[in-house]
Amino acid sequence: MTVVLDIDNGPWAAPDPYHSHPHEQTTYIADGELLFLSEGDEPRHVRAGDLIAVPSGVPHSIQLLSPRARLVDSFNPIREDFLKGE
């Protein structure tokens, strides 16, 4: 499942709370700059053109560093919670 996420309320003073899910995730940063945080790893400053991979079950978070960003997230398996509008 692939979704496009547009964020336009940055920059943020602090990261979002950590979260995890059973899905494998990749995120392509199409526009903007973020700080990507993943439990057990050093924070990564990522920008347009970068790709992030998140294994299943790993707590992670982002902090928007630019005024806006466009993320292209892919999940495996499908995020049923997204289909239900949760």
C-alpha positions as protocol buffer text, in pm:
chain_id: "A"
residue {
  index: 1
  type: MET
  ca { x: 0 y: 0 z: 0 }
}
residue {
  index: 2
  type: THR
  ca { x: 137 y: 342 z: -97 }
}
residue {
  index: 3
  type: VAL
  ca { x: 6 y: 672 z: 40 }
}
residue {
  index: 4
  type: VAL
  ca { x: 109 y: 1035 z: -10 }
}
residue {
  index: 5
  type: LEU
  ca { x: 125 y: 1248 z: 303 }
}
residue {
  index: 6
  type: ASP
  ca { x: 144 y: 1627 z: 277 }
}
residue {
  index: 7
  type: ILE
  ca { x: 247 y: 1811 z: 594 }
}
residue {
  index: 8
  type: ASP
  ca { x: 231 y: 2192 z: 596 }
}
residue {
  index: 9
  type: ASN
  ca { x: 250 y: 2307 z: 957 }
}
residue {
  index: 10
  type: GLY
  ca { x: 627 y: 2320 z: 1009 }
}
residue {
  index: 11
  type: PRO
  ca { x: 881 y: 2361 z: 1128 }
}
residue {
  index: 12
  type: TRP
  ca { x: 802 y: 2172 z: 1449 }
}
residue {
  index: 13
  type: ALA
  ca { x: 966 y: 2258 z: 1783 }
}
residue {
  index: 14
  type: ALA
  ca { x: 982 y: 1887 z: 1880 }
}
residue {
  index: 15
  type: PRO
  ca { x: 933 y: 1544 z: 1720 }
}
residue {
  index: 16
  type: ASP
  ca { x: 602 y: 1361 z: 1711 }
}
residue {
  index: 17
  type: PRO
  ca { x: 570 y: 1090 z: 1978 }
}
residue {
  index: 18
  type: TYR
  ca { x: 728 y: 757 z: 1884 }
}
residue {
  index: 19
  type: HIS
  ca { x: 496 y: 495 z: 1736 }
}
residue {
  index: 20
  type: SER
  ca { x: 533 y: 148 z: 1587 }
}
residue {
  index: 21
  type: HIS
  ca { x: 323 y: -89 z: 1379 }
}
residue {
  index: 22
  type: PRO
  ca { x: 353 y: -445 z: 1247 }
}
residue {
  index: 23
  type: HIS
  ca { x: 398 y: -320 z: 889 }
}
residue {
  index: 24
  type: GLU
  ca { x: 728 y: -281 z: 709 }
}
residue {
  index: 25
  type: GLN
  ca { x: 752 y: 79 z: 589 }
}
residue {
  index: 26
  type: THR
  ca { x: 954 y: 278 z: 339 }
}
residue {
  index: 27
  type: THR
  ca { x: 924 y: 654 z: 313 }
}
residue {
  index: 28
  type: TYR
  ca { x: 1046 y: 857 z: 17 }
}
residue {
  index: 29
  type: ILE
  ca { x: 1089 y: 1226 z: 95 }
}
residue {
  index: 30
  type: ALA
  ca { x: 954 y: 1398 z: -218 }
}
residue {
  index: 31
  type: ASP
  ca { x: 979 y: 1750 z: -72 }
}
residue {
  index: 32
  type: GLY
  ca { x: 1097 y: 1912 z: 250 }
}
residue {
  index: 33
  type: GLU
  ca { x: 1334 y: 1828 z: 534 }
}
residue {
  index: 34
  type: LEU
  ca { x: 1282 y: 1607 z: 838 }
}
residue {
  index: 35
  type: LEU
  ca { x: 1463 y: 1468 z: 1135 }
}
residue {
  index: 36
  type: PHE
  ca { x: 1397 y: 1093 z: 1134 }
}
residue {
  index: 37
  type: LEU
  ca { x: 1425 y: 913 z: 1467 }
}
residue {
  index: 38
  type: SER
  ca { x: 1430 y: 536 z: 1507 }
}
residue {
  index: 39
  type: GLU
  ca { x: 1478 y: 356 z: 1838 }
}
residue {
  index: 40
  type: GLY
  ca { x: 1837 y: 239 z: 1874 }
}
residue {
  index: 41
  type: ASP
  ca { x: 1974 y: 455 z: 1587 }
}
residue {
  index: 42
  type: GLU
  ca { x: 2119 y: 805 z: 1565 }
}
residue {
  index: 43
  type: PRO
  ca { x: 1873 y: 1070 z: 1439 }
}
residue {
  index: 44
  type: ARG
  ca { x: 1898 y: 1125 z: 1061 }
}
residue {
  index: 45
  type: HIS
  ca { x: 1850 y: 1458 z: 884 }
}
residue {
  index: 46
  type: VAL
  ca { x: 1671 y: 1366 z: 560 }
}
residue {
  index: 47
  type: ARG
  ca { x: 1559 y: 1580 z: 269 }
}
residue {
  index: 48
  type: ALA
  ca { x: 1396 y: 1556 z: -73 }
}
residue {
  index: 49
  type: GLY
  ca { x: 1531 y: 1254 z: -261 }
}
residue {
  index: 50
  type: ASP
  ca { x: 1612 y: 1047 z: 50 }
}
residue {
  index: 51
  type: LEU
  ca { x: 1453 y: 712 z: 137 }
}
residue {
  index: 52
  type: ILE
  ca { x: 1392 y: 571 z: 485 }
}
residue {
  index: 53
  type: ALA
  ca { x: 1324 y: 203 z: 566 }
}
residue {
  index: 54
  type: VAL
  ca { x: 1152 y: 104 z: 891 }
}
residue {
  index: 55
  type: PRO
  ca { x: 1133 y: -264 z: 990 }
}
residue {
  index: 56
  type: SER
  ca { x: 817 y: -407 z: 1141 }
}
residue {
  index: 57
  type: GLY
  ca { x: 768 y: -323 z: 1510 }
}
residue {
  index: 58
  type: VAL
  ca { x: 1046 y: -62 z: 1540 }
}
residue {
  index: 59
  type: PRO
  ca { x: 943 y: 257 z: 1725 }
}
residue {
  index: 60
  type: HIS
  ca { x: 1006 y: 565 z: 1510 }
}
residue {
  index: 61
  type: SER
  ca { x: 916 y: 932 z: 1475 }
}
residue {
  index: 62
  type: ILE
  ca { x: 973 y: 1243 z: 1264 }
}
residue {
  index: 63
  type: GLN
  ca { x: 1026 y: 1612 z: 1328 }
}
residue {
  index: 64
  type: LEU
  ca { x: 940 y: 1847 z: 1042 }
}
residue {
  index: 65
  type: LEU
  ca { x: 1229 y: 2090 z: 989 }
}
residue {
  index: 66
  type: SER
  ca { x: 1093 y: 2279 z: 687 }
}
residue {
  index: 67
  type: PRO
  ca { x: 763 y: 2466 z: 645 }
}
residue {
  index: 68
  type: ARG
  ca { x: 615 y: 2171 z: 452 }
}
residue {
  index: 69
  type: ALA
  ca { x: 696 y: 1821 z: 333 }
}
residue {
  index: 70
  type: ARG
  ca { x: 556 y: 1557 z: 101 }
}
residue {
  index: 71
  type: LEU
  ca { x: 618 y: 1196 z: 201 }
}
residue {
  index: 72
  type: VAL
  ca { x: 542 y: 888 z: -7 }
}
residue {
  index: 73
  type: ASP
  ca { x: 490 y: 602 z: 240 }
}
residue {
  index: 74
  type: SER
  ca { x: 472 y: 236 z: 136 }
}
residue {
  index: 75
  type: PHE
  ca { x: 354 y: -31 z: 379 }
}
residue {
  index: 76
  type: ASN
  ca { x: 353 y: -409 z: 369 }
}
residue {
  index: 77
  type: PRO
  ca { x: 107 y: -558 z: 445 }
}
residue {
  index: 78
  type: ILE
  ca { x: -175 y: -313 z: 368 }
}
residue {
  index: 79
  type: ARG
  ca { x: -265 y: -70 z: 649 }
}
residue {
  index: 80
  type: GLU
  ca { x: -624 y: -174 z: 716 }
}
residue {
  index: 81
  type: ASP
  ca { x: -650 y: 113 z: 968 }
}
residue {
  index: 82
  type: PHE
  ca { x: -588 y: 362 z: 685 }
}
residue {
  index: 83
  type: LEU
  ca { x: -869 y: 210 z: 478 }
}
residue {
  index: 84
  type: LYS
  ca { x: -1111 y: 254 z: 769 }
}
residue {
  index: 85
  type: GLY
  ca { x: -1019 y: 621 z: 808 }
}
residue {
  index: 86
  type: GLU
  ca { x: -879 y: 577 z: 1161 }
}
